[in-house]
Amino acid sequence: MSVAFRRESDDEHMEPAFEWPIPVGANLVTPRGRRLLGEETARLETAIAAEADEEARKKLQRRLRYASTRHATAEVQVAPEADVVGIGSRVRYVLNGGERAVTIVGHDEADPSAGLIAFTAPLGRALMGGEAGDVVEFQEREDAITILAADADPEVRA
C-alpha cells in the first residue's frame, strides 16, 4: 500500500512533552521564594489528585517535578549587609537619569512587573555585589548605573 493512503495515528503528529527546564547554576532563593515553592508543590499535588483528565494530569505532574526539584534544591540566602546588593536586597538606583527600585530575588520568584528581578537577569547580575555609591557597568556602558541604596527587603525575607 502506498504511504499516501496509510492512516497515521494522531500520536505521530503531537508535540513532544518536554520537562520544564531547570535553570543552570545554584538555586539561590529568599525565604519567601522557598515558601512559595513549597506552596506550589502542595497546590500541584492537590490538583493532580483531583484531576480526572489524563493529559491535564500529565501536564500537572511535569510542573510538579519541576517545583519539587526546585524546592528540594533551594538554598536560602542570608540577609545581605546594609548598603550591599545581594539576594533579598531592595535596591534604589539611577539608570538613564531616572531613579528606580527593584528587589533582587531567586529565579522562580521573579516578577519584573512587581519590581522583583532574578539575580540571574542582566540587571540583577549588574547590581549583585555592588554597594551604595558604586557606579556599575550595564549594557556595555561602564557608568550606566549608580547605586543609591541597598537594604534587606522585609517582604521577601519573611
C-alpha positions in Angstrom: 0.0 0.0 0.0 1.3 3.5 -0.8 2.3 5.7 2.0 -0.1 8.3 0.7 -3.1 6.1 1.7 -1.9 4.9 5.1 -3.6 6.4 8.1 -1.1 7.7 10.6 -2.1 7.7 14.2 -2.8 11.1 15.8 0.0 10.5 18.3 2.6 10.8 15.5 1.6 14.5 15.0 1.6 15.5 18.6 4.2 17.8 20.0 6.6 16.0 22.4 6.0 16.8 26.0 9.2 18.1 27.4 10.1 18.6 31.1 10.2 22.1 32.5 13.8 23.2 32.1 15.8 23.6 35.3 17.9 26.8 35.2 21.7 26.3 35.3 23.5 27.1 38.4 22.7 27.2 42.1 19.1 27.6 43.2 19.6 30.7 45.4 16.3 31.9 47.0 14.9 34.2 49.6 12.9 32.8 52.5 9.8 33.9 50.6 11.0 32.1 47.5 11.4 28.8 49.3 8.0 29.1 50.9 6.4 29.9 47.5 8.0 26.8 46.0 6.6 24.6 48.9 3.1 26.1 48.4 3.3 25.5 44.7 4.3 21.9 45.3 1.4 21.3 47.7 -1.1 23.1 45.3 0.0 20.9 42.4 -0.2 17.7 44.5 -3.8 18.6 45.4 -4.7 19.5 41.7 -3.2 16.2 40.4 -5.3 14.2 42.9 -8.5 16.0 41.8 -7.8 15.9 38.0 -9.7 13.3 36.0 -8.3 14.1 32.6 -5.1 12.1 31.9 -3.5 14.7 29.7 -4.1 17.5 32.1 -2.8 15.3 34.9 0.4 14.7 32.9 1.0 18.4 32.5 0.5 19.0 36.2 2.9 16.2 37.0 5.6 17.7 34.8 5.1 21.0 36.6 5.2 19.2 40.0 8.5 17.5 39.1 9.9 21.0 38.4 8.6 22.6 41.6 9.6 19.7 43.7 13.2 19.7 42.4 13.4 23.5 42.8 12.1 23.2 46.4 14.5 20.4 47.3 17.5 22.3 45.9 16.6 25.7 47.2 19.4 27.4 49.1 18.0 30.2 51.3 20.3 33.2 51.3 21.1 35.1 54.5 20.0 38.8 54.6 22.5 41.0 52.8 24.5 43.5 54.7 23.3 47.1 54.8 24.2 49.0 51.6 25.4 45.8 49.8 23.3 44.4 47.0 22.5 40.7 47.4 19.6 38.3 47.1 16.8 39.8 49.1 18.0 43.4 48.7 15.7 46.3 47.8 17.9 48.4 45.6 17.4 52.1 44.6 19.5 53.1 41.7 19.7 55.7 38.8 19.7 54.4 35.3 19.4 56.7 32.2 18.7 59.7 34.5 15.7 58.1 36.2 15.6 56.8 39.7 14.2 53.2 40.0 13.9 50.5 42.6 13.9 46.7 42.4 14.2 43.7 44.7 16.7 41.0 43.8 15.2 37.5 44.3 15.7 33.9 43.1 14.8 32.8 39.6 11.4 31.2 40.4 10.0 34.2 42.4 11.0 36.8 39.9 8.2 39.1 38.7 9.5 42.1 36.9 6.1 43.8 36.7 6.1 43.8 40.6 9.7 45.0 40.8 11.1 41.6 41.7 14.0 40.6 39.4 16.1 37.5 39.4 19.7 37.7 40.4 20.4 35.9 37.1 18.7 38.6 35.0 21.1 41.1 33.3 20.1 43.9 35.6 20.4 41.6 38.6 23.8 40.4 37.6 25.0 44.0 37.1 23.7 45.1 40.6 24.8 42.0 42.6 27.7 42.7 45.0 27.5 46.5 44.4 27.4 48.9 47.3 25.6 52.2 47.8 27.6 54.9 46.0 29.0 52.4 43.4 28.8 53.1 39.7 28.4 49.8 37.8 28.5 48.6 34.2 25.4 47.7 32.4 24.7 47.1 28.7 28.4 47.8 27.8 28.4 51.2 29.5 30.8 51.4 32.4 28.9 54.3 34.1 25.4 53.1 33.4 24.0 52.6 36.9 24.6 54.5 40.1 23.5 52.5 43.2 21.8 54.9 45.7 20.9 52.4 48.5 20.5 48.7 49.2 18.7 47.3 52.2 17.2 43.9 53.0 13.6 43.8 51.8 11.4 42.6 54.7 8.7 41.3 52.3 11.0 38.7 50.7 12.9 38.0 53.9 9.7 36.7 55.7 
